[in-house]
């Protein structure tokens, strides 16, 4: 039997996704600590999300919401993958009845690759395995930073 207090301790938890046709990077973060951490990369099945693995993560982490990186062109128009990302958002919302937040992910995978090559010096094989989860971490961290800025307590003016 599940501890009835367990879900209450996870109300500040969010799961972030870096959606791709072949794999989906996943990260987890909390608003109380304002930090995101890479979690794993899930390979797609016939270019469809592995809903079984995603369901297990959602059951395990009991998130308050989900954050999906949305890729756009520099001019704001859709990339070829943008409609699939938006479909993934709708599917997440429909399956899990959780709020799904969209976060601009412009250059997140590129930034993740640069960080891994420059700072950690990983091999190309290892890069392929972890770049998406790091991109998901960057997407979620950006969203958490925005969330905390918008929800920070207002300072009182000295009178």
Secondary structure as GFF3:
##gff-version 3
##sequence-region A 1 159
A	DSSP	alpha_helix	6	9	.	.	.	ID=ss1
A	DSSP	beta_strand	13	18	.	.	.	ID=ss2
A	DSSP	beta_strand	23	30	.	.	.	ID=ss3
A	DSSP	beta_strand	35	43	.	.	.	ID=ss4
A	DSSP	alpha_helix	51	61	.	.	.	ID=ss5
A	DSSP	beta_strand	65	70	.	.	.	ID=ss6
A	DSSP	alpha_helix	82	96	.	.	.	ID=ss7
A	DSSP	beta_strand	99	104	.	.	.	ID=ss8
A	DSSP	alpha_helix	108	115	.	.	.	ID=ss9
A	DSSP	pi_helix	116	120	.	.	.	ID=ss10
A	DSSP	alpha_helix	124	151	.	.	.	ID=ss11
###
